[in-house]
Amino acid sequence: MSGSTILEVTDLTKAYGNHQVLSGVSLTLQAGEVVALIGASGSGKSTLLRCVNLLETPSGGTIRFQGDVVDWRRRPGLLRGYGHLTGLRTRIGMVFQQYNLWPHLTVLQNVIEGPIRVKRLGRHEAEARAESLLGRVGLIEKRHEYPSRLSGGQQQRVAIVRALAMEPQLMLFDEVTSALDPELVGEVLALMASLARDGMTMLVATHEIAFARDVSHRTIFLDSGRIAEEGPSKTMLAAPSELRTQQFLKRVLHHDLTTEASRT
């Protein structure tokens, strides 16, 4: 890790009417750091990621990205030197639970659409970058296929490549393996681990505890919209100090072991 702060979230809140989803969440992310977000469904993981990328408008708090305040109140997504919301999202890539690929476009067309239309990259350069990324993830031979011809794991890898093609400084992953069949999860996690080794800054909402333990530098446990515990991943996930974290991990790990046993 380089040690420079790329993301700083302070006292972030989000409410839908009377329902408080995030309650004063604060975190920092250093360049090159991988931070895992864990917690039960409804704990606020996805909402936190969507607020960082301004897919959801926060109710309060402060977000700084690369030192600049993201001022959603005055002009959504405005960052000094970035222009507008599109500028923010060219620097923060996000991959979702569902693949969200355009079904009428080929794999290659899905990947080059953003660089050409948003970053005004020439087609030749965009295609060269896309083919390099697809080759890295073992999908170069699928570049002229349509998404419907790919497995779920392949589609999710294409979705990750599409985000990487924009050359983001930060990648957000929102439970990207939750919609996959169990046998396809490994190929997506392997790609994410490879990105981590290459120094990509990542904030990852996940139920994959082994991934969080082995790949992320820190883990944050969210409970009812608050950070209940955080710490170095290997230490915290092996011996959490908070009772609520202990209960969550016991339930999740028991479920994983039971599922694995049923497949053998």
C-alpha positions in Angstrom: 0.0 0.0 0.0 1.2 3.5 -0.8 -0.1 5.0 2.4 -2.1 7.9 0.7 -5.7 8.1 1.6 -7.9 7.6 -1.4 -11.3 7.5 0.3 -12.5 9.0 3.6 -16.1 8.6 4.8 -17.1 10.5 7.9 -20.4 10.1 9.8 -22.2 8.9 6.8 -26.0 8.4 7.2 -28.7 7.2 4.9 -32.4 7.0 5.7 -35.5 6.0 3.6 -38.3 7.9 5.4 -38.2 6.6 9.0 -36.0 3.7 8.2 -32.4 4.4 9.1 -30.1 2.3 7.0 -26.7 3.9 7.8 -26.1 5.5 11.1 -22.8 7.5 11.3 -20.5 5.2 9.4 -16.8 6.4 9.2 -14.0 4.7 7.4 -10.8 5.4 5.4 -9.2 3.5 2.6 -5.6 3.8 1.6 -4.3 3.4 -1.9 -3.7 -0.2 -2.7 -5.7 -1.4 0.3 -8.4 -4.1 0.2 -11.2 -3.7 2.8 -13.9 -6.3 3.2 -17.4 -5.4 4.4 -19.2 -8.2 6.1 -22.6 -8.4 7.9 -26.0 -9.8 7.6 -28.4 -8.9 4.8 -29.8 -5.5 5.5 -26.9 -4.4 7.6 -26.1 -1.5 5.2 -23.2 -3.0 3.1 -24.7 -2.4 -0.3 -26.1 1.0 0.7 -22.7 2.1 1.9 -21.1 1.2 -1.5 -23.9 2.9 -3.4 -23.5 6.0 -1.4 -19.8 6.1 -2.1 -20.5 6.0 -5.8 -23.6 8.3 -5.5 -25.9 5.7 -6.8 -27.7 6.6 -3.6 -27.7 10.1 -2.2 -26.5 10.1 1.4 -28.7 11.8 4.1 -25.7 13.2 5.9 -22.0 13.0 6.5 -19.0 13.7 4.3 -17.3 11.7 1.6 -13.8 12.7 0.4 -12.4 11.0 -2.7 -8.7 11.5 -3.4 -8.8 14.5 -1.1 -11.8 16.3 -2.7 -15.2 16.6 -1.0 -18.0 14.9 -3.0 -20.7 17.6 -2.6 -24.0 15.9 -3.4 -26.0 18.7 -1.8 -25.0 21.6 -4.0 -24.2 19.8 -7.2 -24.3 16.0 -7.3 -20.9 14.4 -7.7 -18.9 17.6 -8.1 -15.2 17.2 -7.4 -12.5 19.8 -8.0 -11.1 19.1 -11.5 -13.6 16.3 -12.2 -16.5 18.2 -13.7 -19.6 16.2 -12.7 -21.1 12.9 -11.6 -19.7 11.1 -14.7 -16.2 12.2 -13.7 -16.6 10.5 -10.3 -17.8 7.3 -11.7 -14.9 7.1 -14.2 -12.6 6.9 -11.2 -14.7 4.6 -9.0 -15.7 1.4 -10.7 -18.5 -0.7 -9.3 -19.5 -4.4 -9.9 -22.9 -5.6 -8.8 -24.6 -8.8 -7.7 -26.2 -9.0 -11.1 -23.9 -8.8 -14.1 -25.8 -5.9 -15.8 -24.3 -6.6 -19.2 -26.0 -5.2 -22.3 -27.6 -8.3 -23.9 -27.6 -6.8 -27.4 -23.9 -6.1 -27.4 -21.0 -8.6 -27.6 -18.5 -9.1 -24.9 -16.1 -6.8 -26.6 -18.7 -4.2 -27.3 -19.8 -4.2 -23.6 -16.2 -3.5 -22.6 -15.4 -0.7 -25.0 -18.7 1.2 -24.7 -17.7 3.2 -21.7 -14.2 4.1 -22.7 -15.4 5.3 -26.1 -18.5 7.2 -25.1 -17.5 8.5 -21.7 -13.7 8.9 -21.9 -13.7 9.6 -25.7 -11.1 6.9 -26.3 -10.4 6.0 -29.9 -12.0 2.7 -31.0 -8.6 1.1 -31.8 -7.2 2.0 -28.4 -10.3 0.9 -26.6 -10.4 -2.4 -28.4 -6.7 -3.1 -27.7 -7.2 -2.3 -24.0 -10.3 -4.5 -23.9 -8.7 -7.4 -25.6 -5.7 -7.2 -23.2 -8.0 -7.3 -20.2 -10.1 -10.1 -21.6 -6.9 -12.1 -22.3 -5.9 -11.6 -18.7 -9.1 -13.2 -17.4 -9.1 -16.0 -20.0 -12.0 -14.7 -22.0 -10.3 -13.4 -25.2 -11.9 -16.2 -27.2 -15.4 -15.1 -26.0 -15.0 -11.5 -27.2 -17.5 -11.8 -30.0 -20.0 -13.8 -28.1 -23.2 -12.3 -26.6 -23.7 -12.5 -22.8 -26.5 -15.1 -23.1 -23.8 -17.5 -24.4 -21.7 -17.2 -21.3 -21.8 -18.9 -17.9 -22.6 -16.8 -14.9 -19.0 -16.8 -13.8 -17.9 -15.6 -17.3 -20.5 -12.9 -17.3 -19.3 -11.6 -13.9 -15.7 -11.6 -15.1 -16.8 -9.6 -18.1 -18.6 -7.1 -15.8 -15.3 -6.7 -13.8 -13.3 -6.2 -17.0 -15.9 -3.6 -18.2 -15.3 -1.7 -14.9 -11.5 -2.0 -15.2 -11.5 -0.7 -18.8 -12.4 2.7 -17.4 -9.0 2.6 -15.4 -10.6 3.4 -12.0 -8.6 4.3 -8.9 -11.1 2.5 -6.7 -13.2 -0.6 -7.2 -16.4 -1.4 -5.3 -17.7 -4.9 -5.3 -21.2 -5.6 -4.1 -21.7 -9.3 -3.3 -20.5 -10.2 -6.8 -20.6 -13.9 -6.2 -24.0 -14.1 -4.5 -25.9 -14.8 -7.8 -23.4 -17.5 -9.0 -23.7 -21.2 -8.7 -21.2 -22.5 -6.1 -18.9 -24.1 -8.6 -18.5 -20.7 -10.4 -17.7 -18.6 -7.4 -14.0 -19.6 -7.4 -13.1 -18.2 -10.8 -14.5 -14.7 -9.8 -12.8 -14.7 -6.4 -9.5 -15.7 -8.1 -9.8 -12.7 -10.4 -10.5 -10.4 -7.5 -7.5 -11.8 -5.6 -5.3 -11.2 -8.7 -6.5 -7.6 -8.7 -5.6 -7.2 -5.0 -2.1 -8.6 -5.7 -1.6 -6.0 -8.4 -2.4 -3.2 -6.0 -6.0 -2.3 -6.9 -7.7 -0.4 -4.1 -10.9 -2.3 -3.3 -13.9 -2.0 -1.0 -15.7 -5.4 -1.1 -19.0 -6.3 0.4 -19.0 -10.1 0.7 -20.2 -13.2 2.5 -17.1 -15.0 1.4 -15.3 -15.1 4.8 -12.3 -17.1 3.5 -11.8 -14.4 0.8 -12.0 -11.7 3.4 -9.5 -13.5 5.6 -7.0 -14.4 2.9 -7.2 -11.4 0.5 -8.3 -8.2 2.4 -6.1 -6.2 4.6 -8.9 -5.1 6.9 -12.5 -6.3 7.6 -15.4 -4.1 8.8 -18.4 -5.8 10.3 -21.6 -3.8 9.8 -24.6 -4.4 12.1 -27.8 -2.5 11.7 -26.1 0.3 9.8 -23.3 0.8 12.2 -19.7 -0.4 12.3 -19.7 -2.9 15.2 -16.1 -4.1 14.8 -13.2 -3.6 12.5 -9.6 -4.7 12.4 -6.9 -6.6 10.5 -8.7 -9.4 8.6 -6.7 -12.4 9.8 -6.8 -11.3 13.4 -10.4 -10.2 13.6 -11.9 -13.1 11.6 -10.0 -15.6 13.7 -10.8 -14.1 17.1 -13.4 -11.3 16.9 -13.8 -9.3 20.2 -17.4 -8.3 19.9 -20.2 -10.8 20.7 -22.3 -9.7 17.8 -19.4 -10.4 15.4 -18.8 -13.8 17.0 -22.5 -14.7 16.5 -22.5 -13.6 12.9 -19.3 -15.5 12.0 -20.5 -18.7 13.8 -23.7 -18.7 11.8 -22.1 -17.9 8.5 -19.2 -20.4 8.8 -21.6 -23.1 10.0 -23.7 -22.5 6.9 -20.7 -22.7 4.7 -19.5 -26.0 6.2 -23.0 -27.4 6.0 -23.3 -26.4 2.3 -19.9 -27.9 1.5 -20.8 -31.1 3.3 -24.0 -31.5 1.3 -22.0 -31.3 -2.0 -19.6 -34.0 -1.1 
